[in-house]
Amino acid sequence: MPYGMMRKVTRRLMLLDTASLYFRAYFGVPDSVKAPDGTPVNAVRGLLDFIDRLVKDHHPDDLVACMDADWRPQWRVDLIPSYKAHRVAEERAVGPDEEEVPDTLSPQVPVIEDVLDTLGIARVGVEGYEADDVIGTFTARAKGPVDIVTGDRDLYQLVDDARGVRVLYPLKGVGTLQLTDEAVLHEKYGVDGGGYADLALLRGDPSDGLPGVPGIGEKTAAKLLAEFGDLAGIMTAIDDPSAKLTPSQRKRLDEARPYLAVAPRVVRVADDVPLPDVDTALPREPRDPAELDALAARWGLGGSLQRLLTTLRT
């Protein structure tokens, strides 16, 4: 195999669930961290510190900041109307509804986007899809190992030891990460990556407005999946009198058929998002040094930005 092809195949891709990380930065860095004009920039600086630590510790060749172009896609809401409904701050007749976000975080998001773009870090969001779907599609197309950095356990469904796909789940900042592979999933949940989506839709998730099957919690869901293999196997078992289901389990699953018919499409991340053609290579130098200097001065990005620049150059 030619060297160029070998290098391409073995490149390590890191995918950031950007909103998940800047939310963590916002709540993890004091809001006393402000720009010269007094605007809080704790999420901006915290995210830059996160990226600096991730690059230092995990040495990705390619890095993509994946964005929520639509945090609550209508096609998911059409299937399950309660999907993320409790997080809607304002309904809009056209375009995505507005998500409830802390007042001092919202103004920082455009700053984060400007800084990432000026650094030259690929930033990808696709209309009609969540960041999870962008991550799922990049992962499906990857030719080498993939590190997904997220505080959202929904993405555990992408873990795949055979392909070198793992989730780096922050336990405390990003200095302490749970390196989530299939062994961790089996230990914690009794499933592999492919089974995690079925587990999640059976137990439900109040934070996403997913009702789940009443009376089927995480442990019961794991036992059912161990017994019947996957959701399709469980659905077949409902109609099989010899299947090892208790009467209450059979009744609850049978009554939940309408939900279970649509939940997989809502819970499973898309892997066919029309991604733009972007350069995902980790930048060594900023795309626009003069503009970056201006952003650094305006927003007081100081040591956080300088540390990241130093790391990118090494």
Buried (B, 14 or more C-beta within 10 A) or exposed (E): EEEEEEEEEEBBBBBBBBBBBBBBBBEBBEBEBBBEEEBBBBBBBBBBBBBBBBBEEBEBBBBBBBBBBBBBBEEBBEBBEEBBBEBBEEEEEEEBBBBEBEEBBEBBBEBBBBBBBBBBBBBBBBEBBBBBBBBBBBBBEBEBBBBBBBBBBBBBBBBBEEBBBBBBBBEEBBEEBEEBBBEBBEEBBBBBBBBBBBBBBBBBBEEBBBBBBEEBEBEBBBBBBEEBBBBEBBBEBBEEEEBEBEEEBBEBBEEBEEBBEBBBEBBBBBBEBEBEEEEBBBBEEBBEEEBBEEBBEBBBBBEBBEBBBEBBEE
